């Protein structure tokens, strides 16, 4: 039962520690992209993040495959998402299939499936096996942290870690900055434009923007070391009947997962477990998030013990780590100037104001703009979409593309001394293309319908 007792806090004087053009709240993939994009486009930018690292669910949540960025014919998410992939790849901390293995004429062969499936770089949207090999990237979480830090530093972004968002500064219907909670007490960052990249819509909700409540599965992601992945893969492909039997029991112990409960990582002998999938936990409630840690670890400990006894290659397996961030997929969702629907995503609706793409769907600028609050942009999994649409359009690369677009929009608003709502979409699209991204302004051949301008 919720307590009915309250403590009244007196008004406090909050020191302003920074005054800037753009402040980005949340240093996950979308926030990193937003901050770097804004700074590279000439806007003085500050990035505030609650944890002592950048990367959010990609690094701290250990969502270690970047996908939803390739359709049947092309890589549809480029720009900063591709840049961070290439930075990690150059250090041996990211693996993706070469172009030759993505040739449409051969990419669905059994040989390629055996070569690449345990990296998670396949099109899981297809209904038949083997799934085609596509462009996706398996990476190391610390590699993502370091690449993010490098990009932020090189862009000249003012980074403030260990800073938890507390409240928005709203003046006459305009967001004028944020207050964060730190070990030094509350601190204020004033800005002309604020970008909410918190993942849970913390800034926009606090500022009074309308939103909907959503919920989906949560996961305590982990990594397991000491695995002979060659032996485990031989078992899968050379003893398929016994493998299927053991795999079914493993999945029963987990209680829910995607097609594979373990995937390879760039670190030899270390595998990634994006499981268990747990329902009934609210990603906005402290008690639920705490309970999810206990339950997730309990299920995974049972799985590890079973795997040691039954899965070839796992005899000496051990836990390397559990993700420091709970894998929350959906909470509050913005109800912005346009709300993307499931039909928009599945029917590949093309919008006249598309500023970024996912696999084969488009995101309009209006879905990044709150209603009733000026000088605020939203980028990430909490963008303006129905819960059903968000579940199939919330992957990390498309969220980075949203961040890249909002960073450009913020810089253009500052440069033109206009509201973010007044920025010409055409100029955002041009800047996106100029920096190697695809804003989705040119509908692909598989776009099935077009929204009227």
C-alpha angles and dihedrals in degrees: 000000000000116000118253092202120102137190117217114220120206121234111274135206107236118202117231105232097178140016114196147151097250131017118192116200113207126034099218122120094287093045094048090050092047094050095045092045094049093047095046088053092057103265120134100240138191123191119200122195131176098216129062091249141047129239103069114203091359093062109010092034091041096223088165104184122071107207143140088080103103129065128188094291113019150017100267100185115057131139116075093356090060091042093058090046092053092046091055092042091055089059095047092252099112132055128195133160115265120244092258090062091050094057105134091224094061109015095100096056123125091240093057091043090055091046099048112017095090089057090061093235099133137103103262090180092077116092099215133070135272093044113218118260110243139171109290130131132229111203147173116255096225088049088059091048093052095044089050092051091048093051093046093048094046091050091054095243116165102235123202113182125182088044117129117199111246108167145342122250104231121185121178093338093312127109106233100177142305141269117226131192116234140164085265091055129257117343131187129219114194119205143165092227129025125201117201107213096153096119091227097061090246097156099042094045091049091048091055102258114151118254143166127233116242136179136190139155122310128209139199097214119206143176125226123205135195093054123147095214093182090058092045092051093047089054092051096050102032099042101033098160095051090041092054092051094050093042091054091054091047090054091049089057091050094047095217141007143145122272093294124035092200133038133180123258132200089261111086113245094008119112132189123232112197091186167148102046105212126190130198097047121118111218090209097056124085094211092051094047090049093049090049090060092055094044096044093051092046092055094044093049089054090049094050093051090050093047093051090056100040115020117078109233094030098078093110098030122141138172114270094185147318119237113266089220122061112239099248112174105180138016127132116010124199119245095209137166087295127021113210113225133207088251090055090056101040094041092047092234111195117216128208089229098045110152101170143014141219127197095311103335135085135228119213121218088238089066089063095051121086120219119245097008122093128214094018127119129184127214128174142036091328093064121131105290139117115261090252092052094045093055090064099036106043103093121132103254094053089047089053088051089054089052092050091051095048091049089056092045091052092050092048091050091052093045092050096038090234138124118272088244089061097054112119109246089213090064092051089051092049093050092047091055092044090059095046100264129124112233093187093241090134110058114228121237090260095055100120101195141012128221113229114253 
